Amino acid sequence: MQRLSYLAVIFLFFPLIIITGFAMSPAITSVFSQFVTIFGGHQTARTLHFFLGVFHRRMDWRAASHALNLVGISPQAKFVVVFPYDDAWDSLDLPDAFHPQTFLTYGLNGSDLSTDHGAPLRLRVARQLGYKSVKYLSRITVTDSLKNVKNGLGSVQPDFGYSWYAGI
């Protein structure tokens, strides 16, 4: 049974992975456009790309450094709550908010932040899952408790089954 499993992986799944990879390649799909429809269309994602351990793509974010230090916060404060222009919202505890890999971005790759990337201001939380990096910020609040903020759970995400803390 184990040998059959290995054969299925080597001769069925591995070639299928290669062919579906071809279907995502713009160079191949421009020549063989049928690949896209056969394998269900394109899938896109923004990621940091490494190929064989070599860095492939870099995104340079411009950010406001230490904004919370500039405005000053109360010693009782425990959370930073961010509100975008839509109904979504999220929060971070102060240790995560002050972490060097958490920042408010206003530019990307030498230009102003575009609407697609979250203009006018975006929270980037590199140490947590992507949904913690809130786009289109309109307001930032510092508070000692999350009980009286919207649903009281620290974020809109628990309403959809996701955890408030999304560390990786």
Chimera marker file (.cmm) of the C-alpha trace (Angstrom):
<marker_set name="trace">
<marker id="1" x="0.000" y="0.000" z="0.000" r="1" g="1" b="0" radius="0.5"/>
<marker id="2" x="2.857" y="2.326" z="0.823" r="1" g="1" b="0" radius="0.5"/>
<marker id="3" x="4.449" y="1.679" z="-2.564" r="1" g="1" b="0" radius="0.5"/>
<marker id="4" x="1.177" y="2.518" z="-4.314" r="1" g="1" b="0" radius="0.5"/>
<marker id="5" x="1.051" y="5.790" z="-2.393" r="1" g="1" b="0" radius="0.5"/>
<marker id="6" x="4.584" y="6.650" z="-3.469" r="1" g="1" b="0" radius="0.5"/>
<marker id="7" x="3.776" y="5.797" z="-7.079" r="1" g="1" b="0" radius="0.5"/>
<marker id="8" x="0.680" y="7.977" z="-6.994" r="1" g="1" b="0" radius="0.5"/>
<marker id="9" x="2.687" y="10.902" z="-5.647" r="1" g="1" b="0" radius="0.5"/>
<marker id="10" x="5.560" y="10.481" z="-8.108" r="1" g="1" b="0" radius="0.5"/>
<marker id="11" x="3.597" y="9.724" z="-11.267" r="1" g="1" b="0" radius="0.5"/>
<marker id="12" x="0.262" y="11.463" z="-10.659" r="1" g="1" b="0" radius="0.5"/>
<marker id="13" x="0.446" y="14.298" z="-8.150" r="1" g="1" b="0" radius="0.5"/>
<marker id="14" x="3.948" y="15.586" z="-8.899" r="1" g="1" b="0" radius="0.5"/>
<marker id="15" x="3.301" y="16.021" z="-12.653" r="1" g="1" b="0" radius="0.5"/>
<marker id="16" x="-0.048" y="17.621" z="-11.850" r="1" g="1" b="0" radius="0.5"/>
<marker id="17" x="1.702" y="20.136" z="-9.587" r="1" g="1" b="0" radius="0.5"/>
<marker id="18" x="4.151" y="20.977" z="-12.378" r="1" g="1" b="0" radius="0.5"/>
<marker id="19" x="1.376" y="21.416" z="-14.955" r="1" g="1" b="0" radius="0.5"/>
<marker id="20" x="-0.740" y="23.610" z="-12.676" r="1" g="1" b="0" radius="0.5"/>
<marker id="21" x="2.382" y="25.683" z="-12.029" r="1" g="1" b="0" radius="0.5"/>
<marker id="22" x="2.667" y="26.172" z="-15.772" r="1" g="1" b="0" radius="0.5"/>
<marker id="23" x="-0.969" y="27.302" z="-15.813" r="1" g="1" b="0" radius="0.5"/>
<marker id="24" x="-0.059" y="30.149" z="-13.449" r="1" g="1" b="0" radius="0.5"/>
<marker id="25" x="2.907" y="31.329" z="-15.516" r="1" g="1" b="0" radius="0.5"/>
<marker id="26" x="2.159" y="34.361" z="-17.727" r="1" g="1" b="0" radius="0.5"/>
<marker id="27" x="4.737" y="33.177" z="-20.277" r="1" g="1" b="0" radius="0.5"/>
<marker id="28" x="3.025" y="29.811" z="-20.706" r="1" g="1" b="0" radius="0.5"/>
<marker id="29" x="-0.561" y="31.103" z="-20.547" r="1" g="1" b="0" radius="0.5"/>
<marker id="30" x="0.112" y="33.633" z="-23.293" r="1" g="1" b="0" radius="0.5"/>
<marker id="31" x="0.973" y="30.718" z="-25.594" r="1" g="1" b="0" radius="0.5"/>
<marker id="32" x="-1.403" y="28.073" z="-24.182" r="1" g="1" b="0" radius="0.5"/>
<marker id="33" x="-4.388" y="30.043" z="-22.878" r="1" g="1" b="0" radius="0.5"/>
<marker id="34" x="-6.381" y="26.816" z="-22.423" r="1" g="1" b="0" radius="0.5"/>
<marker id="35" x="-4.278" y="25.952" z="-19.352" r="1" g="1" b="0" radius="0.5"/>
<marker id="36" x="-5.961" y="28.719" z="-17.366" r="1" g="1" b="0" radius="0.5"/>
<marker id="37" x="-9.492" y="27.473" z="-18.006" r="1" g="1" b="0" radius="0.5"/>
<marker id="38" x="-8.593" y="23.788" z="-17.537" r="1" g="1" b="0" radius="0.5"/>
<marker id="39" x="-7.160" y="24.419" z="-14.076" r="1" g="1" b="0" radius="0.5"/>
<marker id="40" x="-9.796" y="26.850" z="-12.782" r="1" g="1" b="0" radius="0.5"/>
<marker id="41" x="-8.383" y="30.310" z="-13.468" r="1" g="1" b="0" radius="0.5"/>
<marker id="42" x="-5.611" y="32.339" z="-11.828" r="1" g="1" b="0" radius="0.5"/>
<marker id="43" x="-4.812" y="32.520" z="-8.148" r="1" g="1" b="0" radius="0.5"/>
<marker id="44" x="-2.894" y="35.541" z="-6.887" r="1" g="1" b="0" radius="0.5"/>
<marker id="45" x="-1.076" y="36.315" z="-3.657" r="1" g="1" b="0" radius="0.5"/>
<marker id="46" x="1.356" y="38.925" z="-2.474" r="1" g="1" b="0" radius="0.5"/>
<marker id="47" x="4.283" y="37.262" z="-0.787" r="1" g="1" b="0" radius="0.5"/>
<marker id="48" x="7.986" y="37.528" z="-0.223" r="1" g="1" b="0" radius="0.5"/>
<marker id="49" x="9.478" y="35.192" z="-2.797" r="1" g="1" b="0" radius="0.5"/>
<marker id="50" x="12.534" y="33.025" z="-2.331" r="1" g="1" b="0" radius="0.5"/>
<marker id="51" x="13.811" y="30.680" z="-4.994" r="1" g="1" b="0" radius="0.5"/>
<marker id="52" x="16.308" y="28.025" z="-3.907" r="1" g="1" b="0" radius="0.5"/>
<marker id="53" x="17.149" y="30.067" z="-0.833" r="1" g="1" b="0" radius="0.5"/>
<marker id="54" x="17.805" y="33.238" z="-2.837" r="1" g="1" b="0" radius="0.5"/>
<marker id="55" x="15.674" y="36.340" z="-2.254" r="1" g="1" b="0" radius="0.5"/>
<marker id="56" x="13.503" y="37.119" z="-5.262" r="1" g="1" b="0" radius="0.5"/>
<marker id="57" x="11.225" y="40.098" z="-4.507" r="1" g="1" b="0" radius="0.5"/>
<marker id="58" x="11.375" y="42.927" z="-2.004" r="1" g="1" b="0" radius="0.5"/>
<marker id="59" x="8.725" y="45.398" z="-0.898" r="1" g="1" b="0" radius="0.5"/>
<marker id="60" x="10.149" y="48.530" z="0.731" r="1" g="1" b="0" radius="0.5"/>
<marker id="61" x="7.595" y="50.080" z="3.063" r="1" g="1" b="0" radius="0.5"/>
<marker id="62" x="7.939" y="53.709" z="4.204" r="1" g="1" b="0" radius="0.5"/>
<marker id="63" x="6.639" y="54.121" z="7.701" r="1" g="1" b="0" radius="0.5"/>
<marker id="64" x="6.111" y="56.592" z="10.504" r="1" g="1" b="0" radius="0.5"/>
<marker id="65" x="8.594" y="55.549" z="13.168" r="1" g="1" b="0" radius="0.5"/>
<marker id="66" x="7.543" y="55.496" z="16.802" r="1" g="1" b="0" radius="0.5"/>
<marker id="67" x="4.287" y="57.417" z="16.262" r="1" g="1" b="0" radius="0.5"/>
<marker id="68" x="3.001" y="56.329" z="19.671" r="1" g="1" b="0" radius="0.5"/>
<marker id="69" x="6.072" y="57.808" z="21.361" r="1" g="1" b="0" radius="0.5"/>
<marker id="70" x="5.484" y="61.110" z="19.606" r="1" g="1" b="0" radius="0.5"/>
<marker id="71" x="1.901" y="61.542" z="20.817" r="1" g="1" b="0" radius="0.5"/>
<marker id="72" x="2.479" y="60.163" z="24.313" r="1" g="1" b="0" radius="0.5"/>
<marker id="73" x="0.205" y="57.626" z="25.931" r="1" g="1" b="0" radius="0.5"/>
<marker id="74" x="-1.220" y="57.126" z="29.412" r="1" g="1" b="0" radius="0.5"/>
<marker id="75" x="0.584" y="54.678" z="31.734" r="1" g="1" b="0" radius="0.5"/>
<marker id="76" x="-2.748" y="52.794" z="32.091" r="1" g="1" b="0" radius="0.5"/>
<marker id="77" x="-2.941" y="52.125" z="28.355" r="1" g="1" b="0" radius="0.5"/>
<marker id="78" x="-2.803" y="48.471" z="27.289" r="1" g="1" b="0" radius="0.5"/>
<marker id="79" x="-4.133" y="48.365" z="23.708" r="1" g="1" b="0" radius="0.5"/>
<marker id="80" x="-3.936" y="50.254" z="20.421" r="1" g="1" b="0" radius="0.5"/>
<marker id="81" x="-7.154" y="50.108" z="18.389" r="1" g="1" b="0" radius="0.5"/>
<marker id="82" x="-7.144" y="50.948" z="14.671" r="1" g="1" b="0" radius="0.5"/>
<marker id="83" x="-10.227" y="51.892" z="12.663" r="1" g="1" b="0" radius="0.5"/>
<marker id="84" x="-10.266" y="51.976" z="8.856" r="1" g="1" b="0" radius="0.5"/>
<marker id="85" x="-12.785" y="53.842" z="6.727" r="1" g="1" b="0" radius="0.5"/>
<marker id="86" x="-15.030" y="50.748" z="6.491" r="1" g="1" b="0" radius="0.5"/>
<marker id="87" x="-16.624" y="48.677" z="9.296" r="1" g="1" b="0" radius="0.5"/>
<marker id="88" x="-13.564" y="46.521" z="9.991" r="1" g="1" b="0" radius="0.5"/>
<marker id="89" x="-11.328" y="47.284" z="12.969" r="1" g="1" b="0" radius="0.5"/>
<marker id="90" x="-8.582" y="45.619" z="14.953" r="1" g="1" b="0" radius="0.5"/>
<marker id="91" x="-6.331" y="46.063" z="17.961" r="1" g="1" b="0" radius="0.5"/>
<marker id="92" x="-2.900" y="45.169" z="19.281" r="1" g="1" b="0" radius="0.5"/>
<marker id="93" x="-1.575" y="44.964" z="22.793" r="1" g="1" b="0" radius="0.5"/>
<marker id="94" x="1.145" y="47.513" z="23.568" r="1" g="1" b="0" radius="0.5"/>
<marker id="95" x="4.100" y="45.078" z="23.352" r="1" g="1" b="0" radius="0.5"/>
<marker id="96" x="3.050" y="44.168" z="19.786" r="1" g="1" b="0" radius="0.5"/>
<marker id="97" x="2.304" y="47.796" z="18.923" r="1" g="1" b="0" radius="0.5"/>
<marker id="98" x="5.780" y="48.891" z="20.036" r="1" g="1" b="0" radius="0.5"/>
<marker id="99" x="7.578" y="45.990" z="18.351" r="1" g="1" b="0" radius="0.5"/>
<marker id="100" x="10.110" y="47.148" z="15.700" r="1" g="1" b="0" radius="0.5"/>
<marker id="101" x="8.324" y="45.084" z="13.024" r="1" g="1" b="0" radius="0.5"/>
<marker id="102" x="4.991" y="46.829" z="13.640" r="1" g="1" b="0" radius="0.5"/>
<marker id="103" x="4.642" y="50.155" z="11.866" r="1" g="1" b="0" radius="0.5"/>
<marker id="104" x="2.290" y="52.636" z="10.201" r="1" g="1" b="0" radius="0.5"/>
<marker id="105" x="3.092" y="52.769" z="6.508" r="1" g="1" b="0" radius="0.5"/>
<marker id="106" x="2.445" y="55.619" z="4.117" r="1" g="1" b="0" radius="0.5"/>
<marker id="107" x="4.698" y="54.592" z="1.205" r="1" g="1" b="0" radius="0.5"/>
<marker id="108" x="5.783" y="51.559" z="-0.778" r="1" g="1" b="0" radius="0.5"/>
<marker id="109" x="8.780" y="51.050" z="-3.087" r="1" g="1" b="0" radius="0.5"/>
<marker id="110" x="9.684" y="54.745" z="-3.248" r="1" g="1" b="0" radius="0.5"/>
<marker id="111" x="6.166" y="56.031" z="-3.939" r="1" g="1" b="0" radius="0.5"/>
<marker id="112" x="3.182" y="57.082" z="-1.896" r="1" g="1" b="0" radius="0.5"/>
<marker id="113" x="1.055" y="54.197" z="-0.700" r="1" g="1" b="0" radius="0.5"/>
<marker id="114" x="-1.512" y="53.356" z="-3.386" r="1" g="1" b="0" radius="0.5"/>
<marker id="115" x="-5.154" y="52.628" z="-2.663" r="1" g="1" b="0" radius="0.5"/>
<marker id="116" x="-4.568" y="48.967" z="-3.515" r="1" g="1" b="0" radius="0.5"/>
<marker id="117" x="-1.969" y="48.769" z="-0.765" r="1" g="1" b="0" radius="0.5"/>
<marker id="118" x="-4.039" y="50.601" z="1.868" r="1" g="1" b="0" radius="0.5"/>
<marker id="119" x="-3.658" y="54.380" z="1.371" r="1" g="1" b="0" radius="0.5"/>
<marker id="120" x="-3.685" y="56.769" z="3.090" r="1" g="1" b="0" radius="0.5"/>
<marker id="121" x="-2.223" y="54.825" z="6.016" r="1" g="1" b="0" radius="0.5"/>
<marker id="122" x="-1.792" y="51.125" z="6.705" r="1" g="1" b="0" radius="0.5"/>
<marker id="123" x="-0.856" y="49.199" z="9.816" r="1" g="1" b="0" radius="0.5"/>
<marker id="124" x="1.812" y="46.566" z="9.033" r="1" g="1" b="0" radius="0.5"/>
<marker id="125" x="2.221" y="43.814" z="11.625" r="1" g="1" b="0" radius="0.5"/>
<marker id="126" x="4.925" y="41.583" z="10.168" r="1" g="1" b="0" radius="0.5"/>
<marker id="127" x="4.897" y="39.128" z="13.081" r="1" g="1" b="0" radius="0.5"/>
<marker id="128" x="1.205" y="38.296" z="12.768" r="1" g="1" b="0" radius="0.5"/>
<marker id="129" x="-1.074" y="36.964" z="10.040" r="1" g="1" b="0" radius="0.5"/>
<marker id="130" x="-2.065" y="39.299" z="7.237" r="1" g="1" b="0" radius="0.5"/>
<marker id="131" x="-5.512" y="40.199" z="8.570" r="1" g="1" b="0" radius="0.5"/>
<marker id="132" x="-3.839" y="42.116" z="11.410" r="1" g="1" b="0" radius="0.5"/>
<marker id="133" x="-2.291" y="44.499" z="8.829" r="1" g="1" b="0" radius="0.5"/>
<marker id="134" x="-5.295" y="46.812" z="8.556" r="1" g="1" b="0" radius="0.5"/>
<marker id="135" x="-5.576" y="49.033" z="5.463" r="1" g="1" b="0" radius="0.5"/>
<marker id="136" x="-7.223" y="52.463" z="4.956" r="1" g="1" b="0" radius="0.5"/>
<marker id="137" x="-6.756" y="53.745" z="8.528" r="1" g="1" b="0" radius="0.5"/>
<marker id="138" x="-8.912" y="56.672" z="9.559" r="1" g="1" b="0" radius="0.5"/>
<marker id="139" x="-8.433" y="56.680" z="13.347" r="1" g="1" b="0" radius="0.5"/>
<marker id="140" x="-6.152" y="55.233" z="16.024" r="1" g="1" b="0" radius="0.5"/>
<marker id="141" x="-7.173" y="54.985" z="19.682" r="1" g="1" b="0" radius="0.5"/>
<marker id="142" x="-5.133" y="53.953" z="22.714" r="1" g="1" b="0" radius="0.5"/>
<marker id="143" x="-7.136" y="52.440" z="25.581" r="1" g="1" b="0" radius="0.5"/>
<marker id="144" x="-6.787" y="50.455" z="28.798" r="1" g="1" b="0" radius="0.5"/>
<marker id="145" x="-9.604" y="47.993" z="27.983" r="1" g="1" b="0" radius="0.5"/>
<marker id="146" x="-11.298" y="46.546" z="24.915" r="1" g="1" b="0" radius="0.5"/>
<marker id="147" x="-14.598" y="45.836" z="26.701" r="1" g="1" b="0" radius="0.5"/>
<marker id="148" x="-16.280" y="49.007" z="25.448" r="1" g="1" b="0" radius="0.5"/>
<marker id="149" x="-14.803" y="48.969" z="21.943" r="1" g="1" b="0" radius="0.5"/>
<marker id="150" x="-17.348" y="47.641" z="19.414" r="1" g="1" b="0" radius="0.5"/>
<marker id="151" x="-17.921" y="43.896" z="20.144" r="1" g="1" b="0" radius="0.5"/>
<marker id="152" x="-15.512" y="43.870" z="23.117" r="1" g="1" b="0" radius="0.5"/>
<marker id="153" x="-13.433" y="41.064" z="21.584" r="1" g="1" b="0" radius="0.5"/>
<marker id="154" x="-10.526" y="43.193" z="20.357" r="1" g="1" b="0" radius="0.5"/>
<marker id="155" x="-11.311" y="42.903" z="16.667" r="1" g="1" b="0" radius="0.5"/>
<marker id="156" x="-13.994" y="42.248" z="14.103" r="1" g="1" b="0" radius="0.5"/>
<marker id="157" x="-12.201" y="38.972" z="13.264" r="1" g="1" b="0" radius="0.5"/>
<marker id="158" x="-13.664" y="36.833" z="16.126" r="1" g="1" b="0" radius="0.5"/>
<marker id="159" x="-17.122" y="37.497" z="14.619" r="1" g="1" b="0" radius="0.5"/>
<marker id="160" x="-15.916" y="35.468" z="11.607" r="1" g="1" b="0" radius="0.5"/>
<marker id="161" x="-14.252" y="32.664" z="13.564" r="1" g="1" b="0" radius="0.5"/>
<marker id="162" x="-10.692" y="34.009" z="13.572" r="1" g="1" b="0" radius="0.5"/>
<marker id="163" x="-8.524" y="34.557" z="16.639" r="1" g="1" b="0" radius="0.5"/>
<marker id="164" x="-7.849" y="38.053" z="17.992" r="1" g="1" b="0" radius="0.5"/>
<marker id="165" x="-4.162" y="37.166" z="18.363" r="1" g="1" b="0" radius="0.5"/>
<marker id="166" x="-2.673" y="36.043" z="15.045" r="1" g="1" b="0" radius="0.5"/>
<marker id="167" x="1.003" y="35.591" z="15.832" r="1" g="1" b="0" radius="0.5"/>
<marker id="168" x="3.237" y="33.478" z="13.639" r="1" g="1" b="0" radius="0.5"/>
<link id1="1" id2="2" r="1" g="1" b="0" radius="0.2"/>
<link id1="2" id2="3" r="1" g="1" b="0" radius="0.2"/>
<link id1="3" id2="4" r="1" g="1" b="0" radius="0.2"/>
<link id1="4" id2="5" r="1" g="1" b="0" radius="0.2"/>
<link id1="5" id2="6" r="1" g="1" b="0" radius="0.2"/>
<link id1="6" id2="7" r="1" g="1" b="0" radius="0.2"/>
<link id1="7" id2="8" r="1" g="1" b="0" radius="0.2"/>
<link id1="8" id2="9" r="1" g="1" b="0" radius="0.2"/>
<link id1="9" id2="10" r="1" g="1" b="0" radius="0.2"/>
<link id1="10" id2="11" r="1" g="1" b="0" radius="0.2"/>
<link id1="11" id2="12" r="1" g="1" b="0" radius="0.2"/>
<link id1="12" id2="13" r="1" g="1" b="0" radius="0.2"/>
<link id1="13" id2="14" r="1" g="1" b="0" radius="0.2"/>
<link id1="14" id2="15" r="1" g="1" b="0" radius="0.2"/>
<link id1="15" id2="16" r="1" g="1" b="0" radius="0.2"/>
<link id1="16" id2="17" r="1" g="1" b="0" radius="0.2"/>
<link id1="17" id2="18" r="1" g="1" b="0" radius="0.2"/>
<link id1="18" id2="19" r="1" g="1" b="0" radius="0.2"/>
<link id1="19" id2="20" r="1" g="1" b="0" radius="0.2"/>
<link id1="20" id2="21" r="1" g="1" b="0" radius="0.2"/>
<link id1="21" id2="22" r="1" g="1" b="0" radius="0.2"/>
<link id1="22" id2="23" r="1" g="1" b="0" radius="0.2"/>
<link id1="23" id2="24" r="1" g="1" b="0" radius="0.2"/>
<link id1="24" id2="25" r="1" g="1" b="0" radius="0.2"/>
<link id1="25" id2="26" r="1" g="1" b="0" radius="0.2"/>
<link id1="26" id2="27" r="1" g="1" b="0" radius="0.2"/>
<link id1="27" id2="28" r="1" g="1" b="0" radius="0.2"/>
<link id1="28" id2="29" r="1" g="1" b="0" radius="0.2"/>
<link id1="29" id2="30" r="1" g="1" b="0" radius="0.2"/>
<link id1="30" id2="31" r="1" g="1" b="0" radius="0.2"/>
<link id1="31" id2="32" r="1" g="1" b="0" radius="0.2"/>
<link id1="32" id2="33" r="1" g="1" b="0" radius="0.2"/>
<link id1="33" id2="34" r="1" g="1" b="0" radius="0.2"/>
<link id1="34" id2="35" r="1" g="1" b="0" radius="0.2"/>
<link id1="35" id2="36" r="1" g="1" b="0" radius="0.2"/>
<link id1="36" id2="37" r="1" g="1" b="0" radius="0.2"/>
<link id1="37" id2="38" r="1" g="1" b="0" radius="0.2"/>
<link id1="38" id2="39" r="1" g="1" b="0" radius="0.2"/>
<link id1="39" id2="40" r="1" g="1" b="0" radius="0.2"/>
<link id1="40" id2="41" r="1" g="1" b="0" radius="0.2"/>
<link id1="41" id2="42" r="1" g="1" b="0" radius="0.2"/>
<link id1="42" id2="43" r="1" g="1" b="0" radius="0.2"/>
<link id1="43" id2="44" r="1" g="1" b="0" radius="0.2"/>
<link id1="44" id2="45" r="1" g="1" b="0" radius="0.2"/>
<link id1="45" id2="46" r="1" g="1" b="0" radius="0.2"/>
<link id1="46" id2="47" r="1" g="1" b="0" radius="0.2"/>
<link id1="47" id2="48" r="1" g="1" b="0" radius="0.2"/>
<link id1="48" id2="49" r="1" g="1" b="0" radius="0.2"/>
<link id1="49" id2="50" r="1" g="1" b="0" radius="0.2"/>
<link id1="50" id2="51" r="1" g="1" b="0" radius="0.2"/>
<link id1="51" id2="52" r="1" g="1" b="0" radius="0.2"/>
<link id1="52" id2="53" r="1" g="1" b="0" radius="0.2"/>
<link id1="53" id2="54" r="1" g="1" b="0" radius="0.2"/>
<link id1="54" id2="55" r="1" g="1" b="0" radius="0.2"/>
<link id1="55" id2="56" r="1" g="1" b="0" radius="0.2"/>
<link id1="56" id2="57" r="1" g="1" b="0" radius="0.2"/>
<link id1="57" id2="58" r="1" g="1" b="0" radius="0.2"/>
<link id1="58" id2="59" r="1" g="1" b="0" radius="0.2"/>
<link id1="59" id2="60" r="1" g="1" b="0" radius="0.2"/>
<link id1="60" id2="61" r="1" g="1" b="0" radius="0.2"/>
<link id1="61" id2="62" r="1" g="1" b="0" radius="0.2"/>
<link id1="62" id2="63" r="1" g="1" b="0" radius="0.2"/>
<link id1="63" id2="64" r="1" g="1" b="0" radius="0.2"/>
<link id1="64" id2="65" r="1" g="1" b="0" radius="0.2"/>
<link id1="65" id2="66" r="1" g="1" b="0" radius="0.2"/>
<link id1="66" id2="67" r="1" g="1" b="0" radius="0.2"/>
<link id1="67" id2="68" r="1" g="1" b="0" radius="0.2"/>
<link id1="68" id2="69" r="1" g="1" b="0" radius="0.2"/>
<link id1="69" id2="70" r="1" g="1" b="0" radius="0.2"/>
<link id1="70" id2="71" r="1" g="1" b="0" radius="0.2"/>
<link id1="71" id2="72" r="1" g="1" b="0" radius="0.2"/>
<link id1="72" id2="73" r="1" g="1" b="0" radius="0.2"/>
<link id1="73" id2="74" r="1" g="1" b="0" radius="0.2"/>
<link id1="74" id2="75" r="1" g="1" b="0" radius="0.2"/>
<link id1="75" id2="76" r="1" g="1" b="0" radius="0.2"/>
<link id1="76" id2="77" r="1" g="1" b="0" radius="0.2"/>
<link id1="77" id2="78" r="1" g="1" b="0" radius="0.2"/>
<link id1="78" id2="79" r="1" g="1" b="0" radius="0.2"/>
<link id1="79" id2="80" r="1" g="1" b="0" radius="0.2"/>
<link id1="80" id2="81" r="1" g="1" b="0" radius="0.2"/>
<link id1="81" id2="82" r="1" g="1" b="0" radius="0.2"/>
<link id1="82" id2="83" r="1" g="1" b="0" radius="0.2"/>
<link id1="83" id2="84" r="1" g="1" b="0" radius="0.2"/>
<link id1="84" id2="85" r="1" g="1" b="0" radius="0.2"/>
<link id1="85" id2="86" r="1" g="1" b="0" radius="0.2"/>
<link id1="86" id2="87" r="1" g="1" b="0" radius="0.2"/>
<link id1="87" id2="88" r="1" g="1" b="0" radius="0.2"/>
<link id1="88" id2="89" r="1" g="1" b="0" radius="0.2"/>
<link id1="89" id2="90" r="1" g="1" b="0" radius="0.2"/>
<link id1="90" id2="91" r="1" g="1" b="0" radius="0.2"/>
<link id1="91" id2="92" r="1" g="1" b="0" radius="0.2"/>
<link id1="92" id2="93" r="1" g="1" b="0" radius="0.2"/>
<link id1="93" id2="94" r="1" g="1" b="0" radius="0.2"/>
<link id1="94" id2="95" r="1" g="1" b="0" radius="0.2"/>
<link id1="95" id2="96" r="1" g="1" b="0" radius="0.2"/>
<link id1="96" id2="97" r="1" g="1" b="0" radius="0.2"/>
<link id1="97" id2="98" r="1" g="1" b="0" radius="0.2"/>
<link id1="98" id2="99" r="1" g="1" b="0" radius="0.2"/>
<link id1="99" id2="100" r="1" g="1" b="0" radius="0.2"/>
<link id1="100" id2="101" r="1" g="1" b="0" radius="0.2"/>
<link id1="101" id2="102" r="1" g="1" b="0" radius="0.2"/>
<link id1="102" id2="103" r="1" g="1" b="0" radius="0.2"/>
<link id1="103" id2="104" r="1" g="1" b="0" radius="0.2"/>
<link id1="104" id2="105" r="1" g="1" b="0" radius="0.2"/>
<link id1="105" id2="106" r="1" g="1" b="0" radius="0.2"/>
<link id1="106" id2="107" r="1" g="1" b="0" radius="0.2"/>
<link id1="107" id2="108" r="1" g="1" b="0" radius="0.2"/>
<link id1="108" id2="109" r="1" g="1" b="0" radius="0.2"/>
<link id1="109" id2="110" r="1" g="1" b="0" radius="0.2"/>
<link id1="110" id2="111" r="1" g="1" b="0" radius="0.2"/>
<link id1="111" id2="112" r="1" g="1" b="0" radius="0.2"/>
<link id1="112" id2="113" r="1" g="1" b="0" radius="0.2"/>
<link id1="113" id2="114" r="1" g="1" b="0" radius="0.2"/>
<link id1="114" id2="115" r="1" g="1" b="0" radius="0.2"/>
<link id1="115" id2="116" r="1" g="1" b="0" radius="0.2"/>
<link id1="116" id2="117" r="1" g="1" b="0" radius="0.2"/>
<link id1="117" id2="118" r="1" g="1" b="0" radius="0.2"/>
<link id1="118" id2="119" r="1" g="1" b="0" radius="0.2"/>
<link id1="119" id2="120" r="1" g="1" b="0" radius="0.2"/>
<link id1="120" id2="121" r="1" g="1" b="0" radius="0.2"/>
<link id1="121" id2="122" r="1" g="1" b="0" radius="0.2"/>
<link id1="122" id2="123" r="1" g="1" b="0" radius="0.2"/>
<link id1="123" id2="124" r="1" g="1" b="0" radius="0.2"/>
<link id1="124" id2="125" r="1" g="1" b="0" radius="0.2"/>
<link id1="125" id2="126" r="1" g="1" b="0" radius="0.2"/>
<link id1="126" id2="127" r="1" g="1" b="0" radius="0.2"/>
<link id1="127" id2="128" r="1" g="1" b="0" radius="0.2"/>
<link id1="128" id2="129" r="1" g="1" b="0" radius="0.2"/>
<link id1="129" id2="130" r="1" g="1" b="0" radius="0.2"/>
<link id1="130" id2="131" r="1" g="1" b="0" radius="0.2"/>
<link id1="131" id2="132" r="1" g="1" b="0" radius="0.2"/>
<link id1="132" id2="133" r="1" g="1" b="0" radius="0.2"/>
<link id1="133" id2="134" r="1" g="1" b="0" radius="0.2"/>
<link id1="134" id2="135" r="1" g="1" b="0" radius="0.2"/>
<link id1="135" id2="136" r="1" g="1" b="0" radius="0.2"/>
<link id1="136" id2="137" r="1" g="1" b="0" radius="0.2"/>
<link id1="137" id2="138" r="1" g="1" b="0" radius="0.2"/>
<link id1="138" id2="139" r="1" g="1" b="0" radius="0.2"/>
<link id1="139" id2="140" r="1" g="1" b="0" radius="0.2"/>
<link id1="140" id2="141" r="1" g="1" b="0" radius="0.2"/>
<link id1="141" id2="142" r="1" g="1" b="0" radius="0.2"/>
<link id1="142" id2="143" r="1" g="1" b="0" radius="0.2"/>
<link id1="143" id2="144" r="1" g="1" b="0" radius="0.2"/>
<link id1="144" id2="145" r="1" g="1" b="0" radius="0.2"/>
<link id1="145" id2="146" r="1" g="1" b="0" radius="0.2"/>
<link id1="146" id2="147" r="1" g="1" b="0" radius="0.2"/>
<link id1="147" id2="148" r="1" g="1" b="0" radius="0.2"/>
<link id1="148" id2="149" r="1" g="1" b="0" radius="0.2"/>
<link id1="149" id2="150" r="1" g="1" b="0" radius="0.2"/>
<link id1="150" id2="151" r="1" g="1" b="0" radius="0.2"/>
<link id1="151" id2="152" r="1" g="1" b="0" radius="0.2"/>
<link id1="152" id2="153" r="1" g="1" b="0" radius="0.2"/>
<link id1="153" id2="154" r="1" g="1" b="0" radius="0.2"/>
<link id1="154" id2="155" r="1" g="1" b="0" radius="0.2"/>
<link id1="155" id2="156" r="1" g="1" b="0" radius="0.2"/>
<link id1="156" id2="157" r="1" g="1" b="0" radius="0.2"/>
<link id1="157" id2="158" r="1" g="1" b="0" radius="0.2"/>
<link id1="158" id2="159" r="1" g="1" b="0" radius="0.2"/>
<link id1="159" id2="160" r="1" g="1" b="0" radius="0.2"/>
<link id1="160" id2="161" r="1" g="1" b="0" radius="0.2"/>
<link id1="161" id2="162" r="1" g="1" b="0" radius="0.2"/>
<link id1="162" id2="163" r="1" g="1" b="0" radius="0.2"/>
<link id1="163" id2="164" r="1" g="1" b="0" radius="0.2"/>
<link id1="164" id2="165" r="1" g="1" b="0" radius="0.2"/>
<link id1="165" id2="166" r="1" g="1" b="0" radius="0.2"/>
<link id1="166" id2="167" r="1" g="1" b="0" radius="0.2"/>
<link id1="167" id2="168" r="1" g="1" b="0" radius="0.2"/>
</marker_set>
